[in-house]
Structure formats: C-alpha cells, structure tokens
Amino acid sequence: MEGNKGNYHSLDKGSVSAAGLAYYTGSKKSYAASKPPGQNVSYALYKDDAGADTYYGTVSQSVSSSSTPNKVNKFDKKFDKALGAKSSKYYLVIYTSDTGWKISGEGKVKN
C-alpha cells in the first residue's frame, strides 16, 4: 500500500486511533495470483523526535479477497499506547506483504 511520504499529523496528548478503509483496486503485477488473496494492512504510529523516533504501536486491518472500490473494508482501531504530548510531528508507516495486487484506501489518525 503506497502512502504519502512526509505526511505529519497534529495530535493532542492522550489516546489515539486510526480509522479508514481499504480495498483491492483490480490492478496486479504479472507475478500475482489470479485472484486477490486477502491480507492484512498494518499502520504503525511514530513521533518524529530528535534522535530515535518514539513508537506508539501498530493497528491492523483485514482486506478481504472480495473487496473492491464498491465493497470496501472499513476499520477504526485504537493504538495501545497513549501519546505523551501534543505535537504536529506524528506519522504513520503503512505496510503489508507484497502479493502483487494493488491495495488502495484512505483514512485518518484522530484523538
């Protein structure tokens, strides 16, 4: 799943969650299986700090093998670790396994 590099989020101190949707676009690479396999997409939350960045946890969502732009998989999940300070330097790292099928989606981080 491709994301926008350099996207920071302004969040307050306290609990935080990620919410959105994802689906298979129908596009695939030559090595992909004939049908989408269904897979998890993970969202890891960090704060850009001087030195090592602070990790706040990961939430995951399932993208079913039958998902399409008209049949999306929605999610709304809370991160385990609360944010220690208000900042405009929080960011997500979004990742999944490479099955050859293109996944698209949208969402937001909120608290």
C-alpha positions in Angstrom: 0.0 0.0 0.0 1.5 3.3 -1.0 1.4 6.3 1.3 2.3 10.0 1.1 5.8 10.3 2.4 6.3 13.3 4.7 2.7 13.4 6.0 2.7 14.5 9.6 -0.4 14.6 11.8 -1.2 17.0 14.6 -2.4 15.2 17.7 -3.1 16.0 21.3 -1.8 14.2 24.4 -3.9 11.1 25.2 -5.4 8.1 23.4 -5.3 7.9 19.6 -6.9 5.7 16.9 -6.7 5.2 13.2 -9.9 4.9 11.0 -10.4 4.4 7.4 -11.0 1.9 4.6 -9.0 -0.2 2.1 -9.8 -2.4 -1.0 -8.2 -4.1 -3.9 -8.2 -1.8 -7.0 -8.2 -4.7 -9.6 -4.7 -3.9 -10.7 -2.0 -6.5 -10.3 1.6 -7.3 -11.3 2.5 -10.2 -13.6 3.5 -12.5 -10.8 0.3 -12.0 -8.8 -2.1 -14.9 -8.3 -5.2 -14.9 -10.5 -7.4 -13.7 -7.5 -6.6 -11.4 -4.6 -5.5 -13.4 -1.6 -6.9 -11.3 1.2 -4.3 -9.9 3.5 -3.6 -7.6 6.5 -2.5 -3.9 6.2 -0.7 -2.6 9.3 -0.4 1.0 10.5 2.5 1.9 12.9 2.4 5.2 14.7 5.6 7.2 15.5 6.5 10.6 16.7 9.4 12.4 15.0 11.9 13.1 17.8 15.4 14.3 17.9 17.5 11.1 17.8 15.4 8.0 17.8 11.7 8.4 17.0 9.1 7.2 19.5 6.9 4.2 18.6 3.3 4.2 19.8 2.1 0.8 18.5 0.5 -0.8 15.5 -3.0 -1.5 14.4 -4.0 -3.8 11.6 -7.0 -4.3 9.3 -8.0 -7.2 7.1 -8.6 -6.6 3.4 -10.9 -9.5 2.2 -10.2 -11.2 -1.0 -13.6 -10.0 -2.3 -13.0 -6.3 -1.6 -13.4 -3.8 -4.4 -13.8 0.0 -4.7 -17.6 -0.6 -4.3 -17.1 -3.1 -1.4 -14.5 -1.7 0.9 -13.2 -3.0 4.2 -13.6 -0.4 7.0 -11.7 -0.2 10.3 -11.5 2.0 13.4 -8.9 0.8 15.9 -7.2 2.4 19.0 -3.4 2.3 19.5 -2.3 0.6 22.7 0.0 3.4 23.9 -1.3 6.9 24.7 0.5 9.9 23.3 2.7 11.7 25.9 2.5 15.2 24.4 0.7 17.4 21.9 2.7 17.6 18.7 2.5 18.1 14.9 5.2 15.5 14.3 3.3 12.2 14.4 3.4 10.0 11.4 2.3 6.6 10.2 4.3 3.8 8.5 1.8 1.7 6.5 2.9 -1.8 5.3 1.6 -5.1 4.0 3.1 -8.1 2.3 3.7 -7.9 -1.5 1.2 -10.2 -3.1 1.3 -8.3 -6.5 -2.2 -7.0 -6.0 -2.6 -3.2 -5.6 -4.5 -2.0 -2.5 -5.8 1.5 -2.1 -7.5 3.3 0.7 -7.9 6.3 2.8 -8.2 7.2 6.5 -7.2 9.5 9.3 -5.4 9.4 12.7 -7.5 11.0 15.4 -7.8 11.6 19.2 
